Amino acid sequence: MDFSLSDEQRMLVDTVRRFIATELAPLEDRIEQQGFLDPELARAVHAKSKALGLYALNFPEAAGGGGLSAVDRMLCEEQFGHTTDILIRRAFGNVYEPLLECKGEQVARWLQPAVAGARTCAIAITEPGAGSDAQGITTRATKTADGWRLNGSKHFISDGEWSDFFLVSAKTGDKEISMFMVDKGLAGFTVGKDQKMMGVRGTPHLELFFDDVPLEPLALLGEQGQGFKLAMGALNVVRLAQVGARAVGKASHVLELMVEQANQRKQFGQKIGDFQLIQQMLADSAIEINAARFMVLNAAWLLDQGADAREQIAMVKVHAAETLGRVVDRAVQLFGGMGFCKELPIERYYRDARIYRIFDGTSEIHRTVIARSVMKKGAALFELHR
Ligand SMILES: Cc1cc2nc3c(=O)[nH]c(=O)nc-3n(C[C@H](O)[C@H](O)[C@H](O)COP(=O)(O)OP(=O)(O)OC[C@H]3O[C@@H](n4cnc5c(N)ncnc54)[C@H](O)[C@@H]3O)c2cc1C
């Protein structure tokens, strides 16, 4: 087992890290204050990142992307976790893997513009009546002489305002779900309100309404009845990247601030880092973050070997998200009143961290998946030598 990084990997991580520190971090407070990212700033951030070759790193070179392996991508995604959601989206893209199912004319229409950053895409699966139970949706696409008619609604759709098209799940039979690429602006397609959230300020989360929206046959992603399954499979790597690796990055960022504070803040004539109860917070955070980091990299390595890493990714999702939650909670405590005060970003990290346990499958759903696998395949399921 070789855990060392190559020179190329180090260079890549350094480039991303520098870009975030110099170009993105200075914008964070402003976004937090005003609640949105100015379109002009978004364009500038996008242009600079693209010039450095940092946009759509996750997509194959043949599709116009960065062609990174899963391991290399996770190294970058961990760095992305050091900044805020909306800046990650504009600088590095939310080019979702299900788009790799595009065939023929779909490639030029949806895949290539998404990878080039000319068109933005969002994933629309959740409905007011169907969240964890993603198969319980009622949005329906009915076949017509010239394509499909889409009816229904979605909610909580991240980045909806910035998106030009959506990957929408819809029933195409009693027990059959398909995915469609739905362009904004189609007749009968309206966007509702921005649903205000506890954290991740700056990222809009929209309601979508479909009222007899006409879709061309070309809008169907993958085979009828298969697109959803393919999309859910492809979303595994998204979960590993956007929740697992980013949670590790965010928790590391917060731990750096905790260490700084532990060394600087003095009470009772000594730095608070000298108190053992404070040291325990630092030690527990470092232990848990590093465990999460290696779980992320191990799952990524499995993906690079072509293995099915669903069970490992479910474990990462729970452990990384919950580690982040514990670390930000300790950070508020370590900073004392200043941890609760809006003059520092600690309270923002605390609020932003909470969603990690909920989206991309709640901790309860992933624990259920893990428990089922362990009960079926035995406790040795995750041992490397078996
Ligand atoms: C900020 C934000 C961004 C989001 N972005 C998107 C997006 O871009 N696209 C998209 O499609 N969706 C998005 N979502 C939706 C998100 O994926 C769902 O909120 C999530 O899947 C949970 O669904 P729910 O909110 O309906 O909760 P529910 O499914 O109603 O769950 C409520 C509670 O019941 C528990 N529960 C449910 N089923 C079980 C079970 N079988 N066993 C044990 N416990 C169970 C859950 O764990 C949870 O604690 C976003 C949500 C938020 C808040």
Ligand as a Chemical Component Dictionary entry (heavy atoms), coordinates in Angstrom:
data_LIG
# 
_chem_comp.id                   LIG 
_chem_comp.type                 NON-POLYMER 
_chem_comp.pdbx_formal_charge   0 
_chem_comp.three_letter_code    LIG 
# 
loop_
_chem_comp_atom.comp_id 
_chem_comp_atom.atom_id 
_chem_comp_atom.alt_atom_id 
_chem_comp_atom.type_symbol 
_chem_comp_atom.charge 
_chem_comp_atom.model_Cartn_x 
_chem_comp_atom.model_Cartn_y 
_chem_comp_atom.model_Cartn_z 
_chem_comp_atom.pdbx_ordinal 
LIG C1  C1  C 0 -30.130 22.423 1.266  1  
LIG C2  C2  C 0 -30.749 21.282 0.515  2  
LIG C3  C3  C 0 -30.348 21.017 -0.777 3  
LIG C4  C4  C 0 -30.943 19.983 -1.505 4  
LIG N1  N1  N 0 -30.617 19.806 -2.833 5  
LIG C5  C5  C 0 -31.321 18.906 -3.572 6  
LIG C6  C6  C 0 -31.138 18.835 -5.000 7  
LIG O1  O1  O 0 -30.353 19.572 -5.587 8  
LIG N2  N2  N 0 -31.872 17.935 -5.691 9  
LIG C7  C7  C 0 -32.755 17.101 -5.082 10 
LIG O2  O2  O 0 -33.381 16.309 -5.782 11 
LIG N3  N3  N 0 -32.963 17.157 -3.745 12 
LIG C8  C8  C 0 -32.270 18.038 -2.979 13 
LIG N4  N4  N 0 -32.479 18.127 -1.628 14 
LIG C9  C9  C 0 -33.388 17.187 -0.991 15 
LIG C10 C10 C 0 -32.687 16.199 -0.056 16 
LIG O3  O3  O 0 -31.989 15.239 -0.796 17 
LIG C11 C11 C 0 -33.775 15.604 0.863  18 
LIG O4  O4  O 0 -34.128 16.624 1.775  19 
LIG C12 C12 C 0 -33.314 14.353 1.588  20 
LIG O5  O5  O 0 -33.189 13.278 0.685  21 
LIG C13 C13 C 0 -34.310 13.935 2.692  22 
LIG O6  O6  O 0 -35.620 13.904 2.224  23 
LIG P1  P1  P 0 -36.761 14.710 3.000  24 
LIG O7  O7  O 0 -36.283 16.071 3.284  25 
LIG O8  O8  O 0 -38.039 14.572 2.242  26 
LIG O9  O9  O 0 -36.905 13.951 4.413  27 
LIG P2  P2  P 0 -37.746 12.624 4.685  28 
LIG O10 O10 O 0 -37.404 11.584 3.677  29 
LIG O11 O11 O 0 -39.179 12.973 4.882  30 
LIG O12 O12 O 0 -37.118 12.155 6.075  31 
LIG C14 C14 C 0 -37.558 12.686 7.331  32 
LIG C15 C15 C 0 -36.886 11.873 8.433  33 
LIG O13 O13 O 0 -37.310 10.487 8.353  34 
LIG C16 C16 C 0 -36.182 9.651  8.270  35 
LIG N5  N5  N 0 -36.482 8.479  7.432  36 
LIG C17 C17 C 0 -37.093 8.437  6.222  37 
LIG N6  N6  N 0 -37.151 7.190  5.757  38 
LIG C18 C18 C 0 -36.564 6.410  6.692  39 
LIG C19 C19 C 0 -36.285 5.006  6.805  40 
LIG N7  N7  N 0 -36.609 4.145  5.832  41 
LIG N8  N8  N 0 -35.668 4.563  7.917  42 
LIG C20 C20 C 0 -35.301 5.422  8.919  43 
LIG N9  N9  N 0 -35.532 6.746  8.866  44 
LIG C21 C21 C 0 -36.156 7.229  7.774  45 
LIG C22 C22 C 0 -35.092 10.509 7.627  46 
LIG O14 O14 O 0 -33.801 9.978  7.876  47 
LIG C23 C23 C 0 -35.352 11.839 8.301  48 
LIG O15 O15 O 0 -34.765 11.839 9.564  49 
LIG C24 C24 C 0 -31.908 19.155 -0.889 50 
LIG C25 C25 C 0 -32.300 19.419 0.427  51 
LIG C26 C26 C 0 -31.749 20.478 1.117  52 
LIG C27 C27 C 0 -32.265 20.769 2.512  53 
# 
loop_
_chem_comp_bond.comp_id 
_chem_comp_bond.atom_id_1 
_chem_comp_bond.atom_id_2 
_chem_comp_bond.value_order 
_chem_comp_bond.pdbx_ordinal 
LIG C1  C2  SING 1  
LIG C2  C3  SING 2  
LIG C2  C26 DOUB 3  
LIG C3  C4  DOUB 4  
LIG C4  N1  SING 5  
LIG C4  C24 SING 6  
LIG N1  C5  DOUB 7  
LIG C5  C6  SING 8  
LIG C5  C8  SING 9  
LIG C6  O1  DOUB 10 
LIG C6  N2  SING 11 
LIG N2  C7  SING 12 
LIG C7  O2  DOUB 13 
LIG C7  N3  SING 14 
LIG N3  C8  DOUB 15 
LIG C8  N4  SING 16 
LIG N4  C9  SING 17 
LIG N4  C24 SING 18 
LIG C9  C10 SING 19 
LIG C10 O3  SING 20 
LIG C10 C11 SING 21 
LIG C11 O4  SING 22 
LIG C11 C12 SING 23 
LIG C12 O5  SING 24 
LIG C12 C13 SING 25 
LIG C13 O6  SING 26 
LIG O6  P1  SING 27 
LIG P1  O7  DOUB 28 
LIG P1  O8  SING 29 
LIG P1  O9  SING 30 
LIG O9  P2  SING 31 
LIG P2  O10 DOUB 32 
LIG P2  O11 SING 33 
LIG P2  O12 SING 34 
LIG O12 C14 SING 35 
LIG C14 C15 SING 36 
LIG C15 O13 SING 37 
LIG C15 C23 SING 38 
LIG O13 C16 SING 39 
LIG C16 N5  SING 40 
LIG C16 C22 SING 41 
LIG N5  C17 SING 42 
LIG N5  C21 SING 43 
LIG C17 N6  DOUB 44 
LIG N6  C18 SING 45 
LIG C18 C19 SING 46 
LIG C18 C21 DOUB 47 
LIG C19 N7  SING 48 
LIG C19 N8  DOUB 49 
LIG N8  C20 SING 50 
LIG C20 N9  DOUB 51 
LIG N9  C21 SING 52 
LIG C22 O14 SING 53 
LIG C22 C23 SING 54 
LIG C23 O15 SING 55 
LIG C24 C25 DOUB 56 
LIG C25 C26 SING 57 
LIG C26 C27 SING 58 
# 
